[in-house]
Amino acid sequence: MMYRAKLKRDLDRWTDMGLISKQAAEAMIEDHDGRAGNFNIGGVLLMLSAVLVSAAILLLVAANWQAIPRLVKVSCLILLIWGFHGGAAFCLAQGRQASGHALLVLGAASFGAALSLVGQLYHLSGDLLDLVYLWIGMASLSCVLFRSGAMAAFVGVLALGLAAATLDQFDFSWTPETVWTPPLLAALVTCLALFTGNIRVQHISGLLILGWLGWIYAEVMQSGLAMVYVALGVAAFAASALPLLARYMSVQIAGFHGLLLAAMGLFILNIDYDHGLSLALVAVTAVGISIVALVLRGRHDGVVRALAYLIFAGEILYLSFTTIDSLLGTSGFFLIAGVIVALLALGVSQMEKLLGTRKRPMAVEGRGRS
């Protein structure tokens, strides 16, 4: 909705400037509104309903209601699984995308409930991780067969739960399961997001990787690793701003999480180096990263802009608290930082004006030739 409002304002301005006709502007708005990926409150409500019904099914199975015979319980869940998936196939074939994806979520939830119920009733060997592995596998298969973005998100939620359960079951210790499960799950979620076109699900992959890297640092506790996080995060973010890569939304999401990784590394370094020259270097690095982020992607990406502001403000506030015993030193740092940022702002604004004056004559010349 925010993008539509901005698009409408830009089209109105371009129409007033005579760059496009009113009919062309209206056609662009109609095309935007007609695309299936746009916000639809009916589809959102259907998905919320599917989530609530799924929770009800899972809780009912967890209660293991004794008044219902075993055979009836299992038969009902099998019917629900096939019924929801059959209904999803019918709705998708009829073009009812929201209903189809909601039914797929219900079918996947019913499958997980069936796994839990069978384990309860027949006391099958195995643990929670085995159940969730099988659940994720079948949900991924459903996602691929129906090419459902909603199912990609469902798999992502299961992946978060599985990663947390794996770390908890092995007491956050260094084992093959804890080392390899989160990155493999992140790769699975990313592949499903790209395959289904629901690129926003890739944010879940980023959260999995960030949590995994945070756990690795908690095991190692070396400042050098935090520096590596900062370097890798900045490199990933800078790569996402390259013209050849910036057009891809998946790359933009990866760059945003790279900036988050750099912020996490800076947070750790601020804890490890809380005084002296080391603290000053960390502070300068944090301010520099926030400025670079604003220059590279801050103009067109509100989320990156907000994160850059947060890094800058957090570092400044942290410095003010850690150097409170030396107000003169803090004042001097703020003065120098303010002058540097002001000079950078002046230089960037002059560059933008210069580029703008060069582009306008070219645009006018192009219209004159046409």
ABEGO torsion letter per residue (X at the ends): XAAAAAAAAAAAAAAAAGABBAAAAAAAAAAAAABAABBBAAAAAAAAAAAAAAAAAAAAAAAGBAABBAAAAAAAAAAAAAAAAAAAAAAAAAGBAAAAAAAAAAAAAAAAAAAAAAAAAAGBBEBAAAAAAAAAAAAAAAAAAAGBAAAAAAAAAAAAAAAAAAAAAAGGBBBAAAAAAAAAAAAAAAAAAAAAGBAAAAAAAAAAAAAAAAAAAAAAGBAAAAAAAAAAAAAAAAAAABAAAAABAAAAAAAAAAAAAAAAAAAAAAAABABEAAAAAAAAAAAAAAAAAAAAAAAABAAAAAAAAAAAAAAAAAAAAAAAABAAAAAAAAAAAAAAAAAAAAAAAAAAAAAAAAAAAAAAAAAAAX
